[in-house]
Amino acid sequence: MAGLRPFKLERHFALHEFSVKHNLAASDCEPLSQAGLLELADEGTRRLWDELRLGYTESQGAPFLRDEIAGLYRDTGPDDVLVCAPVEGIFLVMNGLLESGDHVICAFPGYQALYEVARSMECDVEMWPADERQGWRFDPKWLEDHVRPDTRLIVTNFPHNPTGWLPGAPDFARVVEVASAASALLLSDEMYRFTERDPANTLPAACDLYDRAVSLGGMSKAFGMPGARIGWLATRDPGIIERLRTVKDYTSICSSAPGEVLATIALKSKEKILERNMALIEKNLERLDYFFDKHPSLFYWDRPAAGTVAFPRLLGGHDAAGLCESLAREAEVLLLPSQVFDYGSEHVRFGFGREGLDEALLALEKYIVTHGL
């Protein structure tokens, strides 16, 4: 490996996330309480919890959890699922399926791990740029024009972090077709799946559409359980899943036993949890619409179609990193500057999946007025 560079987003959070009063940068939904989640348990899962022994779990993941995860897919079964921490899943795919010199195409801007791990392995990483002029669209024609005979992996992330863009089914089908025609692997980061404003727009999982696709999912975003550290990889290719299992022996070996049971309880009650989270997202988006309407000279707001984050543009020549540092220091408001995404200096990431948005926006508005922005 050439070496992993610092994870800029995580280093920024490490400095500020637990010291500021108002976190406007979080990408998860309002976290569930353990007590509240256990109230949703049926008799069987409550017994799993009460009788839980804190020993090692199955490396691939508890069968009862993989059964529930498989229920999120159309053609993908429990044996096609590998339970892991979400970011661990990215590491497993890159280290298990790539070699130095492989050509990798990755959606950009994006979560740094989705391209940094491949870059550290000395892969030839090419960024697939979002077009802000088209509302952050990732144009499949660009992908068709840039795929090569040596393209080993295409990395997507829909719904997209940090912009909240969601392709239509025809665009996504073209992406899958490009990967299939090139016999390339497809890593589809689907961590924000089930946060679509209109459930009818939820895309099919990539692993259900293409046998060389790997879907990354987890409990952190739509289900409001980032602290459980439960995610998964799903693929219908038995050779791929076996390779991923083998690499996992060198990372976590197995997942958290309490986390697996809690995730199972949540997935059995997914409709209630998603309904609760989407109601809060809709309320917060209405509040953000009002806020950005009041400040058209400071922000350009592209309302996201899905997810829990947005990436408005800063107007007036303001530097995102400088503004975010000043906000954290003076107003105890945390936003993410576009520099942590290696994407210039003119955007900030807002998160709107949690409670407390009104108080955070009041603090931000006070800062704006005080500084005459």
VENRAZI-V317360 format. One record per residue. RES is the residue in one small letter. OMEGA is omega in whole degrees, 0 to 359 (999 if undefined). BURIAL is 1 if it has 9 or more other C-alpha atoms within 8 Angstrom, else 0. Layout:
# VENRAZI-V317360
res-><RES | RES>
omega-><OMEGA | OMEGA>
burial-><BURIAL | BURIAL>
This chain:
# VENRAZI-V317360
res-><m | a | g | l | r | p | f | k | l | e | r | h | f | a | l | h | e | f | s | v | k | h | n | l | a | a | s | d | c | e | p | l | s | q | a | g | l | l | e | l | a | d | e | g | t | r | r | l | w | d | e | l | r | l | g | y | t | e | s | q | g | a | p | f | l | r | d | e | i | a | g | l | y | r | d | t | g | p | d | d | v | l | v | c | a | p | v | e | g | i | f | l | v | m | n | g | l | l | e | s | g | d | h | v | i | c | a | f | p | g | y | q | a | l | y | e | v | a | r | s | m | e | c | d | v | e | m | w | p | a | d | e | r | q | g | w | r | f | d | p | k | w | l | e | d | h | v | r | p | d | t | r | l | i | v | t | n | f | p | h | n | p | t | g | w | l | p | g | a | p | d | f | a | r | v | v | e | v | a | s | a | a | s | a | l | l | l | s | d | e | m | y | r | f | t | e | r | d | p | a | n | t | l | p | a | a | c | d | l | y | d | r | a | v | s | l | g | g | m | s | k | a | f | g | m | p | g | a | r | i | g | w | l | a | t | r | d | p | g | i | i | e | r | l | r | t | v | k | d | y | t | s | i | c | s | s | a | p | g | e | v | l | a | t | i | a | l | k | s | k | e | k | i | l | e | r | n | m | a | l | i | e | k | n | l | e | r | l | d | y | f | f | d | k | h | p | s | l | f | y | w | d | r | p | a | a | g | t | v | a | f | p | r | l | l | g | g | h | d | a | a | g | l | c | e | s | l | a | r | e | a | e | v | l | l | l | p | s | q | v | f | d | y | g | s | e | h | v | r | f | g | f | g | r | e | g | l | d | e | a | l | l | a | l | e | k | y | i | v | t | h | g | l>
omega-><175 | 178 | 178 | 174 | 177 | 179 | 192 | 180 | 182 | 177 | 177 | 177 | 181 | 180 | 194 | 194 | 186 | 178 | 179 | 180 | 187 | 179 | 178 | 184 | 186 | 183 | 181 | 169 | 180 | 185 | 175 | 169 | 179 | 180 | 180 | 179 | 181 | 175 | 179 | 185 | 171 | 185 | 183 | 181 | 175 | 177 | 176 | 181 | 184 | 183 | 184 | 173 | 188 | 174 | 175 | 174 | 178 | 184 | 181 | 183 | 181 | 180 | 181 | 177 | 180 | 174 | 181 | 178 | 180 | 178 | 177 | 185 | 183 | 187 | 185 | 186 | 182 | 180 | 179 | 187 | 173 | 180 | 181 | 169 | 186 | 182 | 174 | 180 | 177 | 180 | 180 | 181 | 183 | 183 | 181 | 191 | 183 | 173 | 178 | 179 | 178 | 175 | 181 | 175 | 184 | 174 | 186 | 4 | 181 | 180 | 193 | 182 | 184 | 176 | 185 | 181 | 177 | 178 | 181 | 178 | 180 | 169 | 177 | 187 | 179 | 183 | 176 | 190 | 170 | 180 | 182 | 180 | 177 | 178 | 180 | 179 | 168 | 187 | 178 | 179 | 176 | 181 | 178 | 184 | 187 | 176 | 185 | 177 | 181 | 177 | 183 | 187 | 171 | 184 | 177 | 180 | 182 | 354 | 194 | 170 | 20 | 192 | 185 | 180 | 179 | 177 | 169 | 181 | 179 | 178 | 182 | 177 | 178 | 177 | 179 | 180 | 178 | 179 | 182 | 181 | 180 | 186 | 180 | 170 | 178 | 173 | 183 | 177 | 184 | 183 | 182 | 177 | 182 | 172 | 179 | 179 | 175 | 182 | 179 | 180 | 178 | 182 | 169 | 176 | 181 | 182 | 176 | 184 | 190 | 187 | 175 | 175 | 174 | 177 | 175 | 178 | 179 | 184 | 192 | 191 | 185 | 186 | 173 | 182 | 182 | 181 | 177 | 180 | 178 | 172 | 180 | 169 | 179 | 178 | 180 | 178 | 183 | 177 | 178 | 183 | 178 | 178 | 179 | 177 | 182 | 180 | 181 | 176 | 180 | 179 | 184 | 187 | 178 | 182 | 179 | 179 | 176 | 180 | 180 | 179 | 179 | 178 | 179 | 177 | 182 | 182 | 176 | 180 | 189 | 182 | 179 | 182 | 180 | 178 | 178 | 184 | 181 | 176 | 179 | 178 | 181 | 178 | 181 | 178 | 176 | 178 | 178 | 176 | 180 | 181 | 183 | 174 | 180 | 186 | 183 | 180 | 181 | 184 | 164 | 190 | 174 | 185 | 184 | 180 | 183 | 177 | 182 | 181 | 175 | 190 | 182 | 179 | 172 | 178 | 176 | 175 | 180 | 176 | 186 | 182 | 179 | 179 | 183 | 177 | 179 | 178 | 181 | 184 | 188 | 186 | 183 | 177 | 181 | 167 | 178 | 177 | 182 | 178 | 180 | 175 | 184 | 187 | 174 | 187 | 190 | 181 | 174 | 177 | 172 | 171 | 185 | 180 | 187 | 170 | 175 | 182 | 182 | 181 | 179 | 180 | 176 | 178 | 178 | 180 | 177 | 178 | 181 | 180 | 181 | 183 | 177 | 182 | 999>
burial-><0 | 0 | 0 | 0 | 0 | 0 | 0 | 1 | 1 | 0 | 1 | 1 | 1 | 0 | 0 | 1 | 1 | 0 | 0 | 1 | 0 | 1 | 1 | 1 | 1 | 1 | 1 | 1 | 1 | 1 | 1 | 0 | 0 | 0 | 0 | 0 | 1 | 1 | 0 | 1 | 1 | 0 | 0 | 0 | 1 | 1 | 0 | 1 | 1 | 0 | 0 | 0 | 0 | 0 | 0 | 0 | 1 | 0 | 1 | 1 | 1 | 1 | 0 | 0 | 1 | 1 | 1 | 1 | 1 | 1 | 0 | 0 | 1 | 0 | 0 | 1 | 1 | 1 | 0 | 1 | 1 | 1 | 1 | 1 | 1 | 1 | 0 | 1 | 1 | 1 | 1 | 1 | 1 | 1 | 1 | 1 | 0 | 1 | 0 | 0 | 0 | 1 | 1 | 1 | 1 | 1 | 1 | 0 | 1 | 1 | 1 | 1 | 1 | 1 | 1 | 1 | 1 | 1 | 1 | 1 | 1 | 1 | 1 | 1 | 1 | 0 | 0 | 1 | 0 | 1 | 1 | 0 | 0 | 0 | 0 | 1 | 1 | 1 | 1 | 1 | 0 | 1 | 1 | 0 | 0 | 0 | 1 | 0 | 0 | 0 | 1 | 1 | 1 | 1 | 1 | 1 | 1 | 1 | 1 | 1 | 1 | 1 | 1 | 1 | 1 | 1 | 1 | 0 | 0 | 0 | 1 | 1 | 0 | 1 | 1 | 1 | 0 | 1 | 1 | 1 | 0 | 1 | 0 | 1 | 1 | 1 | 1 | 1 | 1 | 1 | 1 | 1 | 1 | 0 | 1 | 1 | 1 | 0 | 0 | 0 | 1 | 1 | 0 | 0 | 1 | 1 | 1 | 1 | 1 | 1 | 1 | 1 | 1 | 1 | 1 | 1 | 1 | 1 | 1 | 1 | 1 | 1 | 1 | 1 | 1 | 1 | 0 | 1 | 1 | 1 | 1 | 1 | 1 | 1 | 1 | 1 | 1 | 0 | 0 | 1 | 1 | 0 | 1 | 1 | 1 | 0 | 1 | 1 | 1 | 0 | 0 | 0 | 0 | 1 | 1 | 1 | 1 | 1 | 1 | 1 | 1 | 1 | 1 | 1 | 1 | 1 | 1 | 0 | 1 | 1 | 0 | 0 | 1 | 1 | 0 | 0 | 1 | 1 | 0 | 1 | 1 | 1 | 0 | 1 | 1 | 0 | 1 | 0 | 1 | 0 | 1 | 1 | 0 | 0 | 0 | 0 | 0 | 1 | 1 | 1 | 0 | 0 | 0 | 1 | 1 | 1 | 1 | 1 | 1 | 1 | 1 | 1 | 1 | 1 | 1 | 0 | 0 | 1 | 1 | 1 | 1 | 0 | 1 | 1 | 0 | 1 | 1 | 1 | 0 | 0 | 1 | 1 | 1 | 1 | 1 | 1 | 1 | 1 | 1 | 1 | 1 | 0 | 0 | 0 | 1 | 1 | 1 | 1 | 1 | 1 | 1 | 1 | 1 | 1 | 0 | 0 | 1 | 0 | 0 | 1 | 1 | 0 | 1 | 1 | 0 | 0 | 1 | 1 | 0 | 0 | 0 | 0 | 0>
